[in-house]
Amino acid sequence: MLGCAPRLDMPPIADRGPVVVTGGAGAIGAPLVRSLLEDGHEVRVLDNLSSGRRESLGRMLDNSGVRLEIVDIRSLDSIRKSFSGAKAVWHLAANPDIRLGTADPRVDLEHGTLGTFNVLEAARTNDVPRVLFSSSSVVYGLPEVFPTPESYGPLLPQSLYGASKLASEAMISAYAHSYGLEGHIFRFANIIGPGMTHGVIYDFFEKLRKEPKRLEVLGDGRQSKSYLRVDDCVSAMRLAEAKSRERVNVFNLGTTDRVSVREIAELIVAAHGGHARIEYMGGERGWPGDIPQQLLDVARIQALGFRPALSSLAAVELTIRELASARHR
């Protein structure tokens, strides 16, 4: 295709046809697949099962409208045919662990930046008219404005994970303007729910499982962020999909409140009987690349009618109860 003129005549978004979900067996992907199925969509789930789990899809795999393909988005040839005839692709596949990308700098380049390029190329060469992408609030770096709006800049990520998300956003914008597809970019707050495999709540449970009398907390505990329940996240994305029709649509997804790491540590220790001592390691950041303060301006998604069912605190409390119950079975 080198040397060919850019195509600006991407076909209009069809009412019929399958939907591709990369990372569809993950903590956010599986609830999204369920939502799409409930609306009558045929869904092709693409996942390499490195962090996603077949069990997350459960009985959905018995539905004739769902097909799980165990493939890796790092290989364009392995995913291209899966996009044939699709009317949209929800691109959620990525390395989910910011610290893993810091330890191995190629992880986010390969699974994030290059993986997104492959998804966009598969969409372009199959005339898929819409790409919807799970980005992150970490693209803002260390913002000086709270709540932080979508228009904030310059965007200076502090982690390789954030850099990969920002690079992916830029590619989606370029493909949208060069080839006529429609792009949706969702900048997530901390998304939490029962299927999580990383993040502060999951990490604290793991630490107490290994050492029940002591909970080590990276940083000073004053890190404070907003948390969005996964079902609310899916509802917000589906609402934006239905109501936004710009060439590139960018939305912050989060809540209007936030919760500190100290509060989360105390709630989790209480859920474990209140016997563990909490030890703070000091410093305002938990690790290199951590964003200690985060609160997104969510006026744009609210203008479409979105209101989360749970606040940050309520989402944290529910998730802690679920994880505690699951581990005591």
C-alpha positions as CSV (number, residue, x, y, z in Angstrom):
1,M,0.0,0.0,0.0
2,L,3.0,2.3,0.1
3,G,2.6,5.2,-2.3
4,C,-1.1,4.9,-2.5
5,A,-3.2,8.0,-1.9
6,P,-5.0,8.1,1.5
7,R,-8.6,6.9,1.4
8,L,-11.1,9.3,2.8
9,D,-14.1,7.4,1.6
10,M,-14.4,4.9,4.5
11,P,-17.9,3.4,4.2
12,P,-20.6,4.7,6.6
13,I,-21.1,2.8,9.9
14,A,-23.4,-0.1,9.2
15,D,-26.3,-1.2,11.4
16,R,-25.4,-4.8,11.0
17,G,-22.1,-6.8,11.2
18,P,-19.9,-8.2,14.0
19,V,-18.1,-6.1,16.6
20,V,-14.4,-6.9,17.4
21,V,-13.3,-6.6,21.0
22,T,-9.5,-6.9,21.6
23,G,-8.7,-7.8,25.2
24,G,-12.3,-9.0,25.4
25,A,-11.5,-11.6,28.1
26,G,-10.2,-8.9,30.5
27,A,-11.6,-7.2,33.5
28,I,-13.2,-4.4,31.4
29,G,-13.5,-6.4,28.1
30,A,-15.7,-9.1,29.5
31,P,-18.4,-6.8,30.9
32,L,-18.2,-4.8,27.6
33,V,-18.8,-8.1,25.6
34,R,-21.8,-8.8,27.9
35,S,-23.2,-5.4,27.2
36,L,-22.8,-5.7,23.4
37,L,-24.4,-9.2,23.5
38,E,-27.4,-7.8,25.4
39,D,-27.9,-5.3,22.6
40,G,-27.9,-8.1,20.0
41,H,-24.4,-7.6,18.6
42,E,-22.3,-10.5,17.2
43,V,-18.9,-10.3,19.0
44,R,-15.5,-11.5,18.0
45,V,-13.3,-11.5,21.1
46,L,-9.5,-11.3,20.4
47,D,-7.3,-12.1,23.4
48,N,-4.0,-13.8,24.0
49,L,-5.1,-14.6,27.6
50,S,-1.9,-13.2,29.1
51,S,-4.0,-11.2,31.6
52,G,-7.5,-11.9,30.4
53,R,-9.1,-15.2,31.4
54,R,-11.5,-17.5,29.5
55,E,-13.5,-17.8,32.7
56,S,-14.3,-14.1,32.6
57,L,-16.5,-14.8,29.6
58,G,-18.1,-17.8,31.3
59,R,-21.5,-18.7,29.9
60,M,-21.2,-16.1,27.2
61,L,-19.1,-18.5,25.3
62,D,-22.2,-20.7,25.0
63,N,-23.8,-17.9,23.0
64,S,-23.6,-18.4,19.3
65,G,-23.1,-14.7,18.9
66,V,-19.6,-14.8,20.6
67,R,-16.4,-16.2,19.2
68,L,-13.2,-16.2,21.2
69,E,-10.0,-16.1,19.1
70,I,-6.8,-16.6,21.0
71,V,-4.5,-14.4,19.1
72,D,-1.8,-11.7,19.8
73,I,-2.3,-8.2,18.5
74,R,1.5,-7.9,18.1
75,S,1.1,-10.0,14.9
76,L,-0.9,-8.1,12.2
77,D,-1.2,-11.3,10.1
78,S,-2.8,-13.2,12.9
79,I,-5.6,-10.7,13.5
80,R,-6.3,-9.2,10.1
81,K,-8.9,-11.7,9.0
82,S,-10.8,-11.3,12.3
83,F,-11.7,-7.8,11.2
84,S,-13.4,-8.8,7.9
85,G,-16.9,-7.4,7.7
86,A,-16.8,-5.8,11.2
87,K,-18.7,-2.6,11.8
88,A,-16.5,-1.5,14.8
89,V,-13.5,-2.5,16.9
90,W,-13.3,-1.9,20.6
91,H,-9.5,-1.9,21.3
92,L,-8.9,-2.7,24.9
93,A,-5.9,-5.1,24.6
94,A,-2.7,-3.7,26.3
95,N,-0.3,-4.4,29.1
96,P,-2.5,-3.5,32.2
97,D,0.4,-3.1,34.7
98,I,2.2,0.3,34.7
99,R,5.1,-1.0,36.8
100,L,5.7,-4.0,34.5
101,G,6.3,-1.5,31.6
102,T,8.9,0.3,33.7
103,A,10.7,-2.9,34.5
104,D,10.7,-4.0,30.8
105,P,10.5,-1.0,28.4
106,R,9.6,-3.1,25.4
107,V,6.3,-4.3,27.0
108,D,4.3,-1.1,26.4
109,L,5.9,-0.5,23.0
110,E,5.0,-3.9,21.7
111,H,1.7,-4.6,23.4
112,G,0.5,-0.9,23.3
113,T,2.0,1.3,20.6
114,L,2.7,-1.4,18.0
115,G,-0.3,-3.4,18.9
116,T,-2.5,-0.4,18.3
117,F,-0.9,0.2,14.9
118,N,-1.7,-3.4,14.0
119,V,-5.3,-2.9,15.1
120,L,-5.6,0.3,13.1
121,E,-4.1,-1.4,10.0
122,A,-6.4,-4.4,10.3
123,A,-9.4,-1.9,10.6
124,R,-8.2,0.2,7.6
125,T,-7.6,-2.7,5.3
126,N,-11.0,-4.3,6.1
127,D,-12.9,-1.0,5.9
128,V,-13.9,-1.0,9.6
129,P,-15.4,2.4,10.0
130,R,-15.1,2.9,13.8
131,V,-12.4,2.3,16.4
132,L,-13.0,2.8,20.1
133,F,-10.0,2.9,22.4
134,S,-9.3,2.5,26.1
135,S,-6.8,5.2,27.0
136,S,-5.9,6.4,30.5
137,S,-5.8,9.5,32.7
138,V,-2.0,9.0,32.9
139,V,-1.6,10.7,29.5
140,Y,-2.0,14.0,31.4
141,G,1.2,13.3,33.4
142,L,1.3,15.6,36.4
143,P,-1.5,18.1,35.6
144,E,-1.7,21.5,37.4
145,V,-5.4,21.8,36.9
146,F,-8.0,19.8,38.9
147,P,-10.4,18.5,37.7
148,T,-8.4,18.0,34.6
149,P,-10.3,18.6,31.3
150,E,-9.8,16.8,28.0
151,S,-8.4,20.0,26.6
152,Y,-5.5,20.1,29.1
153,G,-2.0,20.3,27.8
154,P,0.8,19.8,27.1
155,L,0.4,16.1,27.7
156,L,3.6,14.8,29.3
157,P,3.2,11.2,30.5
158,Q,5.4,10.1,33.4
159,S,5.5,6.3,32.5
160,L,6.1,4.2,29.4
161,Y,2.5,3.0,29.8
162,G,1.3,6.5,29.6
163,A,3.5,7.3,26.6
164,S,2.2,4.3,24.8
165,K,-1.4,5.3,25.5
166,L,-0.7,8.8,24.2
167,A,1.1,7.5,21.1
168,S,-2.0,5.3,20.4
169,E,-4.3,8.3,20.7
170,A,-2.2,10.2,18.2
171,M,-2.3,7.3,15.7
172,I,-6.0,7.0,16.1
173,S,-6.4,10.7,15.3
174,A,-4.0,10.4,12.3
175,Y,-5.9,7.3,10.9
176,A,-9.2,9.1,11.4
177,H,-8.1,12.1,9.5
178,S,-6.1,10.2,6.8
179,Y,-8.5,7.3,6.1
180,G,-11.9,8.6,7.2
181,L,-12.6,6.3,10.1
182,E,-14.3,7.5,13.3
183,G,-12.2,7.4,16.5
184,H,-13.4,7.3,20.2
185,I,-10.8,7.8,22.9
186,F,-11.7,7.1,26.5
187,R,-9.3,8.4,29.2
188,F,-10.1,6.2,32.2
189,A,-9.7,7.0,35.9
190,N,-8.9,3.9,37.9
191,I,-11.4,1.2,36.8
192,I,-12.2,-1.3,39.5
193,G,-14.3,-4.4,39.8
194,P,-14.3,-8.1,40.7
195,G,-12.2,-9.2,37.7
196,M,-9.2,-7.0,38.4
197,T,-5.7,-8.5,38.4
198,H,-3.6,-5.4,39.3
199,G,-4.0,-2.0,41.0
200,V,-3.8,-0.8,44.6
201,I,-6.8,-2.8,45.9
202,Y,-5.7,-6.1,44.4
203,D,-2.1,-5.4,45.4
204,F,-3.0,-4.8,49.0
205,F,-5.1,-8.0,49.2
206,E,-2.1,-9.9,47.8
207,K,0.3,-8.3,50.3
208,L,-1.9,-9.3,53.2
209,R,-2.3,-12.8,51.9
210,K,1.4,-13.2,52.0
211,E,2.0,-11.2,55.3
212,P,-1.3,-11.0,57.3
213,K,0.2,-8.9,60.1
214,R,1.8,-6.1,58.0
215,L,0.7,-4.0,55.1
216,E,3.4,-2.2,53.3
217,V,2.2,1.0,51.4
218,L,4.4,2.6,48.8
219,G,4.5,6.3,49.2
220,D,3.0,8.4,52.1
221,G,-0.6,7.3,51.6
222,R,-1.8,10.7,50.6
223,Q,-2.0,9.8,46.9
224,S,-5.6,10.5,45.9
225,K,-7.4,9.4,42.8
226,S,-10.9,8.7,41.5
227,Y,-12.2,5.2,41.0
228,L,-14.9,4.1,38.5
229,R,-16.8,0.9,38.8
230,V,-16.3,-1.3,35.7
231,D,-20.1,-1.4,34.9
232,D,-20.2,2.3,35.1
233,C,-17.2,2.5,32.8
234,V,-18.9,0.3,30.2
235,S,-22.2,2.3,30.4
236,A,-20.2,5.5,29.8
237,M,-18.4,4.1,26.8
238,R,-21.6,2.7,25.2
239,L,-23.3,6.1,25.8
240,A,-20.5,8.0,24.1
241,E,-20.6,5.4,21.2
242,A,-24.3,6.1,20.7
243,K,-24.2,9.9,21.0
244,S,-20.9,11.2,19.8
245,R,-20.1,11.5,16.1
246,E,-17.1,13.7,15.6
247,R,-14.2,12.5,13.5
248,V,-12.3,12.0,16.8
249,N,-14.2,11.9,20.1
250,V,-12.2,12.2,23.4
251,F,-13.9,11.6,26.8
252,N,-12.6,11.5,30.4
253,L,-14.4,8.7,32.3
254,G,-14.4,8.9,36.1
255,T,-16.3,10.2,39.1
256,T,-16.4,13.6,40.7
257,D,-14.8,12.4,44.0
258,R,-11.6,10.6,44.9
259,V,-10.2,8.3,47.6
260,S,-6.8,8.4,49.2
261,V,-4.4,5.4,49.4
262,R,-4.5,5.7,53.1
263,E,-8.3,5.3,53.2
264,I,-8.1,2.2,50.9
265,A,-5.4,0.7,53.2
266,E,-7.5,1.2,56.3
267,L,-10.6,-0.3,54.6
268,I,-8.7,-3.3,53.5
269,V,-7.1,-3.9,56.8
270,A,-10.5,-3.6,58.5
271,A,-11.9,-6.2,56.0
272,H,-9.1,-8.5,57.2
273,G,-10.0,-8.2,60.8
274,G,-8.1,-5.0,61.6
275,H,-5.0,-6.7,63.0
276,A,-2.4,-5.7,60.4
277,R,-0.2,-2.7,61.0
278,I,0.1,-0.3,58.1
279,E,3.6,0.9,57.2
280,Y,4.1,3.8,54.8
281,M,7.4,3.8,52.8
282,G,7.4,7.6,52.4
283,G,7.5,10.0,49.4
284,E,4.6,11.4,47.4
285,R,4.8,8.7,44.7
286,G,4.3,5.0,45.1
287,W,6.8,4.1,42.3
288,P,8.5,5.8,39.3
289,G,5.8,6.9,36.9
290,D,3.1,6.9,39.5
291,I,0.7,9.9,39.4
292,P,0.0,10.8,43.0
293,Q,-3.0,13.1,42.4
294,Q,-5.7,12.5,39.8
295,L,-9.2,13.9,39.4
296,L,-10.8,14.2,35.9
297,D,-13.2,16.8,34.6
298,V,-16.1,14.6,33.5
299,A,-18.4,17.4,32.3
300,R,-18.2,16.2,28.7
301,I,-19.5,12.7,29.3
302,Q,-22.0,14.1,31.8
303,A,-23.4,16.4,29.1
304,L,-24.5,13.2,27.2
305,G,-26.4,12.2,30.3
306,F,-24.0,9.9,32.1
307,R,-24.1,9.6,35.9
308,P,-22.2,6.8,37.6
309,A,-24.2,4.5,39.8
310,L,-21.4,4.6,42.4
311,S,-19.1,7.3,43.7
312,S,-15.4,6.5,44.0
313,L,-15.8,5.7,47.7
314,A,-18.8,3.4,47.1
315,A,-17.0,1.7,44.3
316,V,-13.9,1.1,46.4
317,E,-16.0,-0.3,49.3
318,L,-18.0,-2.6,47.1
319,T,-14.9,-4.0,45.4
320,I,-13.2,-4.6,48.7
321,R,-16.2,-6.5,50.0
322,E,-16.3,-8.6,46.8
323,L,-12.6,-9.5,46.9
324,A,-12.8,-10.2,50.7
325,S,-15.8,-12.5,50.1
326,A,-14.1,-14.3,47.2
327,R,-11.0,-15.0,49.2
328,H,-12.8,-16.3,52.3
329,R,-14.8,-18.9,50.3
